């Protein structure tokens, strides 16, 4: 499959939501953090090569976070192999921080929270490789991610293959796609460091990570739910709870508010007659104003505007060609100029 998207025709107030939807389609559910929505002019080209996906992304400085709330929305278990043609990146995952510059490979896992930061404009290629193709040694080492790989011969060959495929402007059909995918996976396995012994997280830490997500899902509607109560239910100190979540590049507040906001979006879409005040009350917000402030910070618009965007179909104010383009891909179309 070959497809492409751009934010250029999207009103500024809708670009964050648009990019979130695009990334969920091409990658996995993630939360974009835009420096300036009015200056966010980004484009993506999506290709599939048999069971692999290769995404070409160009855009200004911005961050992409995969939080516990994003993880709960699903997404295929894949290893991301990012090649930065220009620009640089900094990623936090599994309590480790890695920086990478141009013409180097960055590897990280889709099944664990991460914060991927781009401080300048970037042009990157991102290869998504399903866990099932990686082999036991690599899968067992995913807890060691992220990795910045040295410029070895296999790494250079893989980068060359990614670059060459990015110039292909059509679908790659079987059996060619299968042969190319097999070649790329073989190179990826060859460039993995030998003798990896992944560091196992302490039992309490593994337990805490699993329990926090479950507890938030159970108690998100309680406005008084706190790290103190969560830590007591897990059986660890508050300090340890904060430290373990920080080791995964997140925090209790980030996960709790992220989950609550996702629940609000679900309610607003599922129950058109539900008031914003009632949605706030059901999801643990102290007031309607509190919800509106948090919602705007995360999604770039007020809850009422977000609901209107989804209730009204949005295509009416778009030029016919753009509306058809968005409708063909099943994406929300903006309601008018910003």
SULQUIKA-V838132 format. One record per residue. RES is the residue in three letters. PHI is phi in whole degrees, 0 to 359 (* if undefined). PSI is psi in whole degrees, -180 to 180 (* if undefined). Layout:
BEGIN
res=RES phi=PHI psi=PSI
res=RES phi=PHI psi=PSI
END
This chain:
BEGIN
res=UNK phi=* psi=140
res=UNK phi=232 psi=129
res=UNK phi=208 psi=164
res=UNK phi=209 psi=152
res=UNK phi=217 psi=156
res=UNK phi=214 psi=150
res=UNK phi=268 psi=-1
res=UNK phi=301 psi=-39
res=UNK phi=271 psi=2
res=UNK phi=268 psi=129
res=UNK phi=306 psi=145
res=UNK phi=304 psi=-39
res=UNK phi=291 psi=-14
res=UNK phi=251 psi=0
res=UNK phi=292 psi=-36
res=UNK phi=297 psi=-47
res=UNK phi=295 psi=-39
res=UNK phi=300 psi=-47
res=UNK phi=292 psi=-34
res=UNK phi=299 psi=-46
res=UNK phi=295 psi=-42
res=UNK phi=297 psi=-45
res=UNK phi=296 psi=-36
res=UNK phi=296 psi=-35
res=UNK phi=286 psi=-43
res=UNK phi=271 psi=-30
res=UNK phi=243 psi=-107
res=UNK phi=217 psi=165
res=UNK phi=304 psi=127
res=UNK phi=217 psi=165
res=UNK phi=246 psi=111
res=UNK phi=284 psi=143
res=UNK phi=241 psi=105
res=UNK phi=264 psi=136
res=UNK phi=295 psi=-53
res=UNK phi=218 psi=116
res=UNK phi=296 psi=-35
res=UNK phi=289 psi=-15
res=UNK phi=250 psi=10
res=UNK phi=272 psi=93
res=UNK phi=247 psi=98
res=UNK phi=234 psi=157
res=UNK phi=218 psi=150
res=UNK phi=221 psi=139
res=UNK phi=242 psi=129
res=UNK phi=245 psi=128
res=UNK phi=230 psi=144
res=UNK phi=246 psi=136
res=UNK phi=238 psi=96
res=UNK phi=57 psi=-116
res=UNK phi=265 psi=4
res=UNK phi=261 psi=158
res=UNK phi=234 psi=136
res=UNK phi=237 psi=118
res=UNK phi=247 psi=133
res=UNK phi=252 psi=121
res=UNK phi=233 psi=129
res=UNK phi=234 psi=132
res=UNK phi=188 psi=171
res=UNK phi=283 psi=-179
res=UNK phi=302 psi=130
res=UNK phi=192 psi=167
res=UNK phi=241 psi=154
res=UNK phi=232 psi=122
res=UNK phi=248 psi=141
res=UNK phi=243 psi=105
res=UNK phi=262 psi=177
res=UNK phi=298 psi=-36
res=UNK phi=296 psi=-40
res=UNK phi=295 psi=-42
res=UNK phi=300 psi=-36
res=UNK phi=291 psi=-17
res=UNK phi=277 psi=-5
res=UNK phi=99 psi=-154
res=UNK phi=114 psi=142
res=UNK phi=292 psi=143
res=UNK phi=286 psi=108
res=UNK phi=225 psi=158
res=UNK phi=261 psi=127
res=UNK phi=268 psi=132
res=UNK phi=241 psi=103
res=UNK phi=261 psi=132
res=UNK phi=245 psi=117
res=UNK phi=268 psi=110
res=UNK phi=284 psi=-39
res=UNK phi=220 psi=159
res=UNK phi=86 psi=-170
res=UNK phi=210 psi=174
res=UNK phi=212 psi=155
res=UNK phi=227 psi=130
res=UNK phi=231 psi=143
res=UNK phi=240 psi=122
res=UNK phi=204 psi=143
res=UNK phi=55 psi=32
res=UNK phi=75 psi=9
res=UNK phi=243 psi=148
res=UNK phi=240 psi=129
res=UNK phi=227 psi=138
res=UNK phi=245 psi=147
res=UNK phi=217 psi=144
res=UNK phi=248 psi=-168
res=UNK phi=298 psi=147
res=UNK phi=60 psi=35
res=UNK phi=229 psi=156
res=UNK phi=259 psi=135
res=UNK phi=241 psi=128
res=UNK phi=244 psi=134
res=UNK phi=206 psi=166
res=UNK phi=255 psi=142
res=UNK phi=280 psi=-15
res=UNK phi=266 psi=6
res=UNK phi=230 psi=147
res=UNK phi=301 psi=148
res=UNK phi=208 psi=160
res=UNK phi=235 psi=112
res=UNK phi=254 psi=117
res=UNK phi=247 psi=132
res=UNK phi=241 psi=106
res=UNK phi=277 psi=-14
res=UNK phi=224 psi=172
res=UNK phi=299 psi=141
res=UNK phi=228 psi=154
res=UNK phi=229 psi=110
res=UNK phi=226 psi=157
res=UNK phi=245 psi=133
res=UNK phi=234 psi=118
res=UNK phi=261 psi=127
res=UNK phi=254 psi=119
res=UNK phi=244 psi=119
res=UNK phi=302 psi=141
res=UNK phi=307 psi=-36
res=UNK phi=299 psi=-20
res=UNK phi=265 psi=-5
res=UNK phi=277 psi=-26
res=UNK phi=92 psi=153
res=UNK phi=300 psi=-40
res=UNK phi=297 psi=-40
res=UNK phi=287 psi=-43
res=UNK phi=300 psi=-41
res=UNK phi=293 psi=-22
res=UNK phi=265 psi=4
res=UNK phi=298 psi=-27
res=UNK phi=292 psi=-11
res=UNK phi=270 psi=-10
res=UNK phi=296 psi=155
res=UNK phi=273 psi=160
res=UNK phi=235 psi=142
res=UNK phi=252 psi=117
res=UNK phi=269 psi=143
res=UNK phi=288 psi=165
res=UNK phi=279 psi=61
res=UNK phi=282 psi=171
res=UNK phi=301 psi=-48
res=UNK phi=300 psi=-37
res=UNK phi=295 psi=-44
res=UNK phi=296 psi=-39
res=UNK phi=295 psi=-42
res=UNK phi=295 psi=-42
res=UNK phi=298 psi=-41
res=UNK phi=297 psi=-41
res=UNK phi=296 psi=-43
res=UNK phi=298 psi=-42
res=UNK phi=297 psi=-44
res=UNK phi=296 psi=-43
res=UNK phi=293 psi=-28
res=UNK phi=292 psi=-17
res=UNK phi=268 psi=-5
res=UNK phi=276 psi=119
res=UNK phi=260 psi=29
res=UNK phi=208 psi=173
res=UNK phi=295 psi=144
res=UNK phi=257 psi=112
res=UNK phi=272 psi=159
res=UNK phi=290 psi=148
res=UNK phi=273 psi=-1
res=UNK phi=301 psi=-43
res=UNK phi=300 psi=-42
res=UNK phi=296 psi=-41
res=UNK phi=294 psi=-43
res=UNK phi=294 psi=-44
res=UNK phi=298 psi=-43
res=UNK phi=298 psi=-41
res=UNK phi=297 psi=-43
res=UNK phi=292 psi=-41
res=UNK phi=295 psi=-38
res=UNK phi=297 psi=-42
res=UNK phi=296 psi=-41
res=UNK phi=298 psi=-44
res=UNK phi=296 psi=-37
res=UNK phi=292 psi=-30
res=UNK phi=269 psi=-2
res=UNK phi=293 psi=136
res=UNK phi=303 psi=137
res=UNK phi=282 psi=154
res=UNK phi=68 psi=27
res=UNK phi=292 psi=133
res=UNK phi=239 psi=94
res=UNK phi=301 psi=140
res=UNK phi=281 psi=119
res=UNK phi=282 psi=135
res=UNK phi=293 psi=147
res=UNK phi=305 psi=149
res=UNK phi=307 psi=-42
res=UNK phi=296 psi=-36
res=UNK phi=292 psi=-44
res=UNK phi=299 psi=-41
res=UNK phi=296 psi=-43
res=UNK phi=297 psi=-44
res=UNK phi=300 psi=-42
res=UNK phi=289 psi=-39
res=UNK phi=289 psi=-37
res=UNK phi=302 psi=-48
res=UNK phi=299 psi=-42
res=UNK phi=293 psi=-41
res=UNK phi=292 psi=-41
res=UNK phi=297 psi=-42
res=UNK phi=298 psi=-28
res=UNK phi=273 psi=-34
res=UNK phi=243 psi=9
res=UNK phi=300 psi=-27
res=UNK phi=284 psi=-12
res=UNK phi=273 psi=112
res=UNK phi=295 psi=-17
res=UNK phi=263 psi=5
res=UNK phi=293 psi=134
res=UNK phi=223 psi=165
res=UNK phi=302 psi=-33
res=UNK phi=298 psi=-46
res=UNK phi=292 psi=-40
res=UNK phi=297 psi=-45
res=UNK phi=298 psi=-40
res=UNK phi=296 psi=-39
res=UNK phi=290 psi=-33
res=UNK phi=281 psi=-32
res=UNK phi=95 psi=32
res=UNK phi=230 psi=170
res=UNK phi=283 psi=157
res=UNK phi=299 psi=-39
res=UNK phi=298 psi=-44
res=UNK phi=294 psi=-40
res=UNK phi=301 psi=-47
res=UNK phi=297 psi=-41
res=UNK phi=295 psi=-42
res=UNK phi=291 psi=-39
res=UNK phi=291 psi=-38
res=UNK phi=298 psi=-34
res=UNK phi=297 psi=-23
res=UNK phi=263 psi=11
res=UNK phi=77 psi=26
res=UNK phi=216 psi=-171
res=UNK phi=211 psi=165
res=UNK phi=298 psi=-45
res=UNK phi=298 psi=-42
res=UNK phi=300 psi=-45
res=UNK phi=290 psi=-42
res=UNK phi=294 psi=-51
res=UNK phi=292 psi=-34
res=UNK phi=298 psi=-43
res=UNK phi=294 psi=-45
res=UNK phi=300 psi=-42
res=UNK phi=293 psi=-37
res=UNK phi=295 psi=-37
res=UNK phi=295 psi=-39
res=UNK phi=299 psi=-46
res=UNK phi=301 psi=-42
res=UNK phi=298 psi=-44
res=UNK phi=294 psi=-44
res=UNK phi=298 psi=-34
res=UNK phi=281 psi=-37
res=UNK phi=278 psi=-27
res=UNK phi=233 psi=85
res=UNK phi=302 psi=-27
res=UNK phi=271 psi=-5
res=UNK phi=291 psi=132
res=UNK phi=284 psi=156
res=UNK phi=297 psi=-37
res=UNK phi=298 psi=-43
res=UNK phi=293 psi=-39
res=UNK phi=298 psi=-41
res=UNK phi=298 psi=-45
res=UNK phi=295 psi=-41
res=UNK phi=291 psi=-25
res=UNK phi=249 psi=16
res=UNK phi=88 psi=16
res=UNK phi=269 psi=144
res=UNK phi=291 psi=-28
res=UNK phi=199 psi=170
res=UNK phi=297 psi=-40
res=UNK phi=295 psi=-39
res=UNK phi=298 psi=-45
res=UNK phi=299 psi=-47
res=UNK phi=300 psi=-41
res=UNK phi=295 psi=-48
res=UNK phi=296 psi=-41
res=UNK phi=296 psi=-43
res=UNK phi=294 psi=-38
res=UNK phi=298 psi=-39
res=UNK phi=275 psi=-42
res=UNK phi=250 psi=-3
res=UNK phi=80 psi=11
res=UNK phi=201 psi=165
res=UNK phi=285 psi=156
res=UNK phi=304 psi=-40
res=UNK phi=297 psi=-41
res=UNK phi=292 psi=-39
res=UNK phi=296 psi=-43
res=UNK phi=296 psi=-44
res=UNK phi=299 psi=-38
res=UNK phi=300 psi=-40
res=UNK phi=274 psi=-29
res=UNK phi=286 psi=-33
res=UNK phi=266 psi=-2
res=UNK phi=83 psi=-30
res=UNK phi=71 psi=-16
res=UNK phi=284 psi=-15
res=UNK phi=298 psi=-35
res=UNK phi=268 psi=-1
res=UNK phi=272 psi=152
res=UNK phi=303 psi=148
res=UNK phi=303 psi=-39
res=UNK phi=294 psi=-44
res=UNK phi=291 psi=-39
res=UNK phi=299 psi=-42
res=UNK phi=295 psi=-38
res=UNK phi=299 psi=-46
res=UNK phi=290 psi=-42
res=UNK phi=296 psi=-37
res=UNK phi=301 psi=-34
res=UNK phi=263 psi=4
res=UNK phi=69 psi=29
res=UNK phi=257 psi=152
res=UNK phi=292 psi=134
res=UNK phi=258 psi=144
res=UNK phi=291 psi=158
res=UNK phi=269 psi=-6
res=UNK phi=160 psi=178
res=UNK phi=292 psi=149
res=UNK phi=281 psi=*
END
